[in-house]
Amino acid sequence: MKKKLLPWILSLLPLVLLMSATSPWGPGVTPDSVYYLSTADSLADGKGFLQFDGTPYTFWPPLYPLLISLGSLLAIPQLLWVRLLGALCIALSTGFALQWLFRELRSPFLAAWASLALLLSPIFFEIGLQAWTEGPFLLFSLLFLLQFLKYRERESWRDLILAALWATLAWLCRHPGITLVASAGLLILFTGSPGRRLVRALGFGVLATLLPAVWILRNLLLFGAVAGERAPSTTPFHENLIQVFTETARWILPARIPFAGPLALAGILLLMGFLYWKRNNAGQVAASESRLLSTFWLYILLYLALLVWSSSTVAYEPINMRYLSAIYLPLVLLLLKGLDESLPPLPRLMKVAAPLVMSLLLFFPTAKTLLQFRDAKAEGAPGFLNRAWSEMEILEILKKQAPVGKVFSNAGDALYLHCGIEARMSPRRFIHGESRTPTTELADFLQELQGDRPVYLVFFQELPFLGSRHNFHSTEEIGKTYRLQPFLETKESVVFLVLP
């Protein structure tokens, strides 16, 4: 009984750390997060999937705003609910992963190492800090992988239906959830019991894709696009492939140590491959381990293939920890299970060296998590809810008296979050900061000036944590086409009255 409860007792640690880290300033709220939060507000008000600027919510699947909107039904303040939701997703992911590891691992050292690696993971901690879709995606994708392993062992319809449920929920959080469905469909079709493969693959596919297909069809019928307006990428395939390896290596060692992280990552992957090859040749790989390897590795490879392909065709921010977090747990579970199976036959020297090296590899991630905790408590998480944004004079002024009329801004998301102003984003040069696809928004802006309501532009000179947002037109560029009359000025921003 104690062993069964231990993973859940340990998983309270990330829950407490995350709730404590976000208590002074709130959760990390990035530009994406504001779209989730404002859409949740719209759902709670019965207005449907609308964002803060009045546009329809189409870029992302619908589940995360729906989960956030549940807070209003429970009478919990939105930001408190978001903090709790993020912390619970990480705590539950940790608990389920440790539960599986404690059952599967024979080595007490590896079980202890796994506990520290997951409980103080900087990847988990950063995801838990932020109001992002990645938190629930990590949880649902892990539940899918563990449930699908049970299906491959027993081949029962109950396990298959539950796996389809978790895959659906993951896909409804993030579009890459389709890789869970694809990997499972391929494994059912090519490794299942003869005579059942086609029926079960079709059954799983229908169950897992039904709700995401409804959402995609809604976007296509109403707005003519699967996932909103997208611009082509300017980053080539090979650069994205290198970025995947470089960013993953940063989980182990800091980037400031040249080549150390990539070499360590390459060494770990080669060691995993060598140990498996050696045991496989000796006939020591059990059927359960083969199922684990094929299930996890197929998902990881399909996910990475989709990530690199989409980053090379569609413009969004460079591949980073956030996008790679989806493969963190599968990789850790594979590594630990492989080491656990390989350690007993190793020479005595290797048995001593392996734990020592693994202990050293915990130092950097643990230190990074503790620094993240310190910074979040002192200054707030990256995004809009932190000391830098809270001390802006313009926000305090606009909270008390918002401009009466149409409001545009190069930080309309921040105005909505801090002041409740339903501002629209000011004209952009390019559709996305990582693209060079031009827009006609500056010329089209004339239409906004035709009505009776005055038009204001709140332009921030400083955008903490966001850079310059160089894809937006500057006030100098806007001023060449329209008259900008200063209405209010502070050290970090200017409010203009915009005239034809």
N, C-alpha and C positions, 0 to 999 in steps of 0.2 A: 504493500500500500504506500509506504514512504517513497519507494522508487518511482511509483506512478505519479505521485504528487510533486516530486522534486522539480521536474521541468516547469511546472506551473508556478511553483514558489519562486524559482529563479527568474522566470519571465516577468515577475513584478518589478525587477530592477530597471529594465528599460522603460516600463510604464511610469515609474516614479521619477526617473531621470528626465524623461521628456516632459512630463507635466510640470516638474520643477523648472526646467530650462525655459519653458514658454510662459511661466507665470508672470514675469515682470512686464513683458511687451506683447505677448500673444504669439500665435503661430507665425511661421514664415509665410508671407503672402507675396508671391511674385505676380507678374502680369497675368500669367495663365490662371493663377488662383483667383484673381478678381472676377474672371469670367465664370468660374465655378460658383463662387460665392453669390454673385449677382443673379445668376440663373437660379440658384437655390432660393433666393429672395423672391424671384418672380414666381417660382413654383409654389412657394408658401402663400403667396398672395392670389393664387389661382389664375395667373396670367400665362402659364405655360413656359416653354423653354425660350426665354428672352434674356439677353445680356444687358449690362448696365447702360449701354449706348442705344438700346432699343432694337438691336439687330438680333436675328434668330441664332440660337446656339446650335452650331453645326460642326465645328472643328473637331470636337471630341465626342465619344459615346456618352450616353445620358446617365449612367448609374451614379457617378460621384456627386453631381448636384442633387440627385434624388436622395442620396444618403445624407447629405448636409441638410436638406430641407426637413428631414425627420426631426432634427433638433427643435424646430418650431412646434411640432406636434407634442414633443415632450416638455415644452416650455423651458428649454435650456437656451441661454444666449448663444448666438451663432458661433462666435469665436471660441467660446468655452467648449462647445460641442465639437468644433473642428479640431481643437487641441486633443480632446479626449478620443475622437475617432482615429486620429493619426497615431496616438500612443497605443491605443488598443490593437490596431492593425499590426504594429511592430511587435507588441508583446505576444499576441496570439501567434504570429508567424514564428517567433522565437520559441514559444512553448511547443508548437506542433513539431518544429524541426528537432528540438532537443528530445522530445518524446520518442521520435523515430530513432534518433541517434543512440539514446540510452538503451533502447531495445536491440539495436543492431550491432553496436560496438562491444567487443570483448575487452579491449584495452582500457583500464581506468584512466591512464594518462590521456588518451585520445578523447575520452568523454569529458575530462576536465578541460582540455584544450578547446574542445568544441564549445563548451559553456562560455569560456572567456571570449572566444572569437566571435560568438553571436551576441552575447549580452553586451559587449562593449564595441560592437562593430560601428565604425564611422559611417559606413554606407547606410545601415539601418537607422543610425541616429539622425543623419541629415534628412533622410526620407521622412522620418517621424516628426521632425521639426516643421516641415513644410506642409502647406495645404495643397497637396499634389495627389493625382490619381495613382501614383506609384504605390502608396501605402496599401490600399485595398487590393491592388493588382498583385502585389507580392503575396498577400495572404491567400487570395483565391487561386493563384497559379500553383502555389505550394500544395494546397488542398487537392487541386486537380492531379498533380503529379503523384502524390501519395495514394489517392484513390484509384488512379489508373494502374498503379503497380498492383493493387489488390485485384483489380479486374483481370490483369494479365495472369495472375496466379490462379484465380478461381473461375474466371470467365462467366460470371453471373450477370444477369441483366440489371440487378440492383446496383452493383458496383459501376456498371457502365452508365446507368442513368445518373447516379450521383456524380460521376466524373464529368458527364455532359453538363450538369448543373454548374459545377465549379468552373468549367471552361467558359460557359456562357457568361457567368458573372465577371470573370477576368476580362473577356472580350468587351463586355459592356462598360468596363472601366477604361481600357486602352485598346486601340486598334490592333497592336501587335498580339493581342490575345488570339488572333486568328492562327498564330503558329502553334498554339496548344492544340487547337482543333485539327490542324493539318498533320502534326506529328502523330497524334493519336489515331487519326484515320488511316495513315500509312501503316502504322504498326498493326492495327486490327486487320487490315486488308492483306498484309503479307506475312504475318506471324501468328495469326489466330488459328483456331482449330478448323480443319478443312470442313466445308459444308456450312459453316456459320459465318465465314468472313464477310461476304458481300452484304448479307442481311444486317449484320451487326455494324459494319462500317456505315451503311446507309442510315440505320437507325440512330447511331451516334451523331452522324453529320446533321441529320434533320433536327434532332433535339438541341445540339450545341449551337447551330447557326440560326435557328428560327427568330429569336428576339433580335440579335444583331442585324439580321436581314431586314426586319421590319424597320429598324432605325435607319439603315442605309437607304431603303426604299422611300422612306419619308423625306430624307434629304434630297434624293434624286427628283422626286415628284414636285416638291415644293420649291427647291432652290437650284436644281440642275447640277448638283455636285455631290459626290460621296461624302466629302469632309471639308466643306467650305472652300474659299478662294485660296489657291496655292500658287506659288511661284516656282519656276525651275531652279534647281540647285546650281551653284557655281563651284562646288567642291567635287573633284573627280573621285572615281571609285577607289583608286589605289590610296589616296590620301585618307579617305574614310576608313579603309582597312587598317592602315597604320595607326590611325587614331584609336580604333578599338583596342588594339594591342597595347598602345601606350597608356591609355586611360585605365585599362584593366591592371596593368603593372603598378599603377599608383595605389592600388589597394594594399600592396605589400610593402613598398618602399617609396619615399618621397621623390618627386621628379627632379629635385635639385641635386641628387646624387646621380651623375651621368651614367646611363646604361644599367644601373643597379636593378631597378624595378623590372625592366624587360628581360634582363638576364635571369633574374630570380623566377619570373613567371615562366620563361622558357624552360628553365631547369625543373620546375615543378611539373609542367605538362609532360616533359620528356621522361621524368621519373615515373609518373603515373602510367605512361604508355609502356615503359620498359618492364615495370613490375607486373602489369597485366599480361604482357606478352610472355614473360617468363612463367607465370602461373598457368596461363592458358596452354602453353606447350607441355606443361607437366600434368595437364588434366585436372587442375585444382580450382577451376572457375565453376562455381555452382550455377544452376539454372536461375536462381533468384538474383544473383549478381549480374548475370547476362541481361536479364530483364531490366534491372536498374540502369545498367550502362546504356542500353539501347534507348530506353525511354527518356532518360535525362539528356544524353548526348544529342539525340535527334532534335529534341526541343531547343537545346542551346544553339545548335548549328543553324536550324531554321530561323530562330530569332535573330541571330547575328547576320544571317544572309538578308533578311528583310530589313534590318536596321541599316546595313551598309548600302543596300540597293536604294532604299527610300531616301537616305541622306545624300545619295548621289543624283537623285532625280527631283527631289522636292526640297525647297529651301526651308530650313529651320536651324536652330542654334547648333554649333558643332557637337558631335557625339561626346558625351560626358558621363560622369558617374550616374546621373539620374537615369539615363537611357540604358545603361549597362547593369543597373541594379537588379534587373529581372533575372539575370543569370548568376547572380552571386550565390544564392542559396543552393541551387543545383550543383554548382561547382564545388562548394564547400562540402556538401554531402557526398559527392563522388570521391573527392580527395580523401576524406576521412574513412569512408568505407573501404576504399582501395588500400589505404595504409593499414587499416585494421586487419585486412585479409593477408597482407604481405609481411607484416612485422614478425610474426612467429618464426618463419624460416630464415630470417636475415642473420648474417654473421653478428657476433657479439659487438664488434666495433660499430656496426651500423645501427644496432639497437640503442646504443648510447648516443651516437651522433644525431640520429633522426629527431629524438625528443629535444635535444639541445638546440638544433637549428629551428625547429618549430616554435620553441619558446622564444627565441630571439625574434622570429617573424611576428610575434604578437606585440612587440614593443611599439613599433610605429603606429599601427592602427589604434591601439589603446590610448597612446598619447594624443593622437589626433582627435579621438572622441572626447577626451577630457578637455582639450582646448576648445572644441566646439561648444561643449557645455558651458565653459567659463565665458566665452564670448557671447553666447546666446543670453546668458543671465545678465551680463553687464551691458551689452549694447543692442541686443535683439538679433533675430535671425536675418539673413539676407532677404531683401524684398522691401516692402512698404511699411511694415509694422516694426519699427526699431527707433532707437534714439535719434538717428540722423533725420528721419522724416518727421518724427513727433515734435522736434524742436523748430520746424519751419514756421516762420511768422505768418506766411500767406495762408496756411491751412487753418490757423487759429482765427484769422480774420474771416475767411470764407465759411467757417463753421457757424459764426454768429450772423453773418449777412451774405448770403449767396447772391450773385448777379441775377436780376430778373430778366430772363430772355433765354436765347439759345447759348449754350456754353460749349466751347471746343477747347481742347488742350492737348499738348504733347504728353501729358500724363493724366488723361481722363480717368484711367483706372485708379490712380491715387486719389483723385478728387472724390470719386464715388466711395472709396473705402473710408477715407478720413472725414469727409464732409457730407456724404449722402447726396452729392450733386450728380445728376444723371447727365454727365458731360459726354460728348462724343469726341473721338480722336481727331486731331487737327490734320490737315492735308499731308499726305506722305509722298515722298519722291518715288520710293520703291514699295512694292507690295510687302516685302519682308526685308529685314536688315541684312540677311545673308544672301539676298538676291540682287540682281540689277534689272529686274522687270519694272519698267516705269509705270506710273499711274497718271490718270487725268484728273486727280482729285483737286489740284489747285485751280484748274479751269472750272471744274464742276462746282467748286465752292461758291461761285456766283449765285447759284440757285438758292443757297441758304440765306442770301441777303435780300431776296425778293419779297419776303413777307413783312408783316407789321412788327414782329418781335425783334428787338435789338439782338445783335450777335456779339458775343464776347470771346476773346481768345486768352486763355490763361496759359502763359508760356513759362516753363521752368528752365532757368539757366543751369541749375544743378539737379541731377537725377541720381541720388545715392544708390549704389548697387546696380544701376541700370546702364551706366555708360552714357553716351551722348544721344542715343536713339537717332543715329545719323540718317536713317531712312525717312525721317520727317523733315519737311521744309522748315528752314529757319525763318525767323521773323523778318530778316532782310529780304529773303526770297518772296515771302508772302507780301511784304510791303511794296514790292515792285509791281504787284498786280492790284492790290487793294490798299485802302487807306487804313492805317492803324493808329488810333488815337489812344495814348496811354491813359488808363483809367485808375490804376492802382499799381504801386511799385514797391517791392521789398528787395532785400539783398539777394534773394534766390529766385525771384520771379517777377514777371510783369503781367498785369491784366490790361488787355487792349479792348477798346470798342472797335469793331471792324465795320468799315463802310465801303461801298462800291468804289 
